[in-house]
């Protein structure tokens, strides 16, 4: 199991389209992740607040700084229409 303690690589949100999420991985998620995602969505929609999202693709831990527009059951939608699987998110940090 990989943890968020590994230093994630900062990427631009547009690069998410290039990433793969096909290989099954298990990551350690923040216990309050769902609450953090919902709070980040509210702040993003009301005040355009950006957050740092720590996640893992098929290769390594990554970090993206952006606005969360929507939170679904399995994915979040980021500013610009990028989708990220919640199962791959380790943590969300307010900037």
N, C-alpha and C positions, 0 to 999 in steps of 0.2 A: 504494500500500500504506500503510495507516494503522498507526502504531506506538503502543505503550503510553505514549510520551512525552507524548501529548495528555492533559491532566488529565481523568480520568474523573469522571462525575457519580455521587455516592453515592446508591444507591436501596435501598429495603427489599426483601427477597427476595420478598415477596408481589407486588410489581409486575412480576416476571418474567413472570407470566401475561399481562400486558398488552402485552408486547413482541413484536415481529415479527422473525423470522429467515429471511425468504423471499428477500430480495435477495442475490445472490451478492456476497460481499466477500472480500478477502484481507487478513489482518492478520499482523503480525510476531509469532510466538509465541516465548516463552522456549524455548531449546533443551532445557532440562531439564523442560519442562512435564509430560510424562507421569509422570516420577518425583515431581515436586512434587504432582501430583494424587493419586497412590497414597499418598504420605506423609501428605497432608492427610486422606485417607479413613481411614487407620489411626488417626491422632490424634483425628479426629472420632468414630469409633466407640468407641475405648477411653477417651478423656478428654474428649469433647465440646468439643474445641478448635475455635475459629472461625478462619477464614482470610478474607483479602480476595481476591476473584476479580475480575480486571480482564478485561472482555469487551466485545464490540461487538454491538449489535443492528443493525437496519436503519438507525438514525438516527445513533448516536454511541457513543463509548466510555462504559462504565458500570463501576461498582464496587459489589459487594455483599459484605457481611460476614456469613458464615454458616458452618454446618458441612456438610462434604461427607460424605454417607452411603454413596454407591456411585459407582464409576467403571466405565463400560462402554466399548464400542468407539467409540461416537460421541457419547455423552452422559454427563453426570454427574448424579446425583440429590442434591439439597440437602435439608437438614432441612425438613420440611413437604411433601415430595413434589414439589418444583419440579424441573424438568429443564432443563438448559442444554447446548447443543451444544458439544462440545469444540473444533470447528473455529472457534468464535467467541471462545475464551478466549486472551488474550494472555499472562497470567501469574497466578500464585497466590502470595500473600505470607502468611506466618505472622503472626498478630497477637500 
